[in-house]
């Protein structure tokens, strides 16, 4: 049945109702064409705002922890770095510390020290280079253990110079059965220390409370 024939059979009231329904449908269709894209765009921006807000909260949480993390990182750096250097920064104490380390490595591995003296510390920016010169007796096997002990300990110690001579240098010498010949060994051991903290100048020291200047 065609639309005009169908409309002709409607009563005036039905025609008005049909016209009103068509008008409402047209308005709803037009509203849908406008509102649906707006709602979809609104949803998109809501999700983007939610994601950005969540990211901002996480960044703020991390930023709030930054001072503590930086402090902990500085502590780790200082602890891990300092273990490779002498504990003492004062030149005389650093020299004594190095001498004790070398002495322990030699005597703990069968060596016999004859002479030991500290070398004048010198600048090796930004650190202070400390040295010790030691002469001792040791067998070849013990010398190998001594050198390994010196250069594998912490703080780091480096053998800078090494001189080895036989105790009995004359030709044809043979040690007693079961006895290993000893060697005369002289070495320079070097280690590094942090620079000594600068002392405040006397003129910058705070004046005693009783001697405060009068105004």
C-alpha positions in Angstrom: 0.0 0.0 0.0 1.4 3.4 -0.9 2.0 6.1 1.7 -0.6 8.6 0.3 -3.3 5.9 0.3 -2.4 4.9 3.8 -2.5 8.5 5.0 -5.9 9.0 3.3 -7.4 6.2 5.4 -6.3 7.9 8.7 -8.6 9.9 10.7 -7.6 13.6 11.5 -6.5 12.5 15.0 -4.4 9.7 13.7 -2.8 12.0 11.1 -1.9 14.5 13.8 -0.5 11.7 16.0 1.5 10.3 13.1 2.8 13.8 12.2 3.8 14.3 15.8 5.6 10.9 16.0 7.5 11.7 12.8 8.5 15.1 14.1 9.7 13.5 17.4 11.6 10.8 15.4 13.2 13.5 13.3 14.2 15.5 16.4 15.6 12.4 18.0 17.6 11.5 14.9 19.0 15.0 14.7 19.9 14.9 18.4 21.5 11.6 18.0 23.6 12.8 15.1 24.8 15.7 17.3 25.0 14.0 20.7 26.6 10.7 19.8 29.9 12.2 18.6 29.9 14.6 21.6 29.4 11.7 24.0 32.1 9.6 22.3 34.5 12.6 22.4 33.6 13.2 26.1 34.4 9.6 26.9 37.7 9.8 25.1 38.7 12.9 27.0 37.5 11.3 30.3 39.7 8.3 29.7 42.7 10.6 28.7 42.2 12.7 31.9 42.0 9.6 34.1 45.2 8.2 32.6 47.0 11.5 32.9 45.8 11.9 36.5 47.0 8.4 37.4 50.4 9.1 35.8 50.7 12.4 37.6 49.9 10.7 41.0 52.6 8.1 40.3 55.1 10.8 39.3 54.3 12.8 42.4 54.9 9.7 44.5 58.2 9.1 42.9 59.2 12.8 43.2 58.3 12.8 46.9 60.8 9.9 47.4 63.5 11.7 45.4 65.3 13.2 48.5 65.5 9.9 50.3 66.5 8.0 47.2 69.3 10.6 46.4 70.5 10.3 50.0 70.6 6.6 49.8 72.3 6.7 46.5 75.0 9.0 47.8 75.5 6.7 50.7 75.9 3.7 48.4 78.4 5.6 46.2 80.4 6.7 49.2 80.4 3.2 50.8 81.2 1.4 47.6 83.9 3.9 46.5 85.6 4.4 49.8 86.3 0.7 50.3 89.0 0.8 47.6 90.9 3.6 49.4 92.7 3.8 52.7 90.4 4.5 55.6 92.6 7.3 57.0 93.0 10.6 55.1 95.8 12.1 57.3 99.1 11.4 55.6 100.9 9.9 58.6 97.9 7.7 59.5 97.4 6.6 55.9 101.1 5.7 55.6 100.9 3.7 58.9 97.8 1.9 57.6 99.5 0.9 54.4 102.6 -0.3 56.2 100.5 -2.5 58.4 98.6 -4.0 55.5 101.8 -4.8 53.6 103.4 -6.2 56.8 100.4 -8.4 57.4 100.5 -9.8 53.9 104.2 -10.5 54.1 104.4 -12.1 57.5 101.1 -13.9 57.1 102.5 -15.7 54.1 105.9 -16.8 55.4 108.0 -13.7 54.6 110.5 -12.1 57.0 110.8 -8.4 56.9 114.2 -6.8 57.3 113.5 -3.1 56.7 110.4 -1.0 56.1 110.0 2.7 55.6 107.2 4.9 54.5 107.5 7.0 51.3 106.6 10.7 51.4 102.9 11.0 50.2 102.3 12.9 47.1 99.3 14.5 45.3 97.5 12.4 42.7 94.5 14.6 42.1 92.0 14.4 43.5 93.5 11.8 45.9 96.7 11.4 47.9 99.2 8.7 46.9 100.8 6.9 49.8 103.8 4.5 49.5 105.8 2.1 51.5 109.2 0.5 50.7 109.8 -2.9 52.2 112.6 -5.4 52.1 112.1 -9.0 53.2 113.2 -12.6 52.8 110.8 -15.2 51.2 110.9 -18.4 49.2 109.6 -18.3 45.6 106.4 -20.0 46.6 105.8 -17.6 49.5 106.6 -14.6 47.4 103.9 -15.6 45.0 101.4 -15.8 47.8 102.6 -12.5 49.2 102.2 -10.6 46.0 98.7 -12.1 45.5 97.8 -11.1 49.1 99.0 -7.6 48.6 97.3 -6.9 45.3 93.9 -8.6 45.9 93.0 -7.0 49.2 90.9 -4.0 49.9 91.7 -1.1 50.0 93.6 -1.5 46.8 97.4 -1.8 47.0 99.6 -1.8 43.9 103.2 -3.1 43.7 104.9 -0.4 41.8 108.5 -1.7 41.9 109.9 -5.1 42.6 113.5 -6.3 42.9 114.4 -10.0 43.6 117.9 -11.3 44.3 119.1 -14.7 45.5 120.4 -14.9 49.0 123.4 -17.1 47.9 124.4 -15.9 44.5 127.6 -17.8 44.1 127.7 -20.4 41.4 127.1 -24.0 42.4 125.1 -23.3 45.5 122.6 -26.0 46.4 120.1 -25.7 49.3 119.9 -28.4 51.9 117.6 -31.3 51.0 114.0 -30.4 51.6 114.8 -26.8 52.1 113.7 -24.2 49.5 116.1 -21.3 48.9 115.1 -17.9 50.0 115.1 -14.7 48.0 115.8 -11.1 49.0 112.8 -9.1 47.9 112.4 -5.4 47.8 109.2 -3.8 46.7 107.4 -0.5 46.7 103.7 -0.7 47.6 101.3 2.2 46.7 97.8 2.9 47.8 95.5 6.0 47.6 93.7 8.0 50.3 91.0 10.7 50.1 92.4 14.2 50.6 92.4 15.4 54.2 89.5 17.7 55.0 90.4 21.3 55.1 90.6 22.8 58.5 88.8 26.1 59.1 91.0 29.2 59.2 91.7 30.6 62.7 90.3 33.9 61.7 86.9 32.3 60.8 86.6 30.5 64.2 83.6 31.8 66.2 84.6 34.1 69.0 84.0 32.9 72.6 80.7 34.0 74.1 82.4 36.0 76.9 84.6 38.0 74.4 81.8 39.0 72.1 82.4 42.6 70.7 80.4 45.3 72.2 78.1 47.4 70.0 
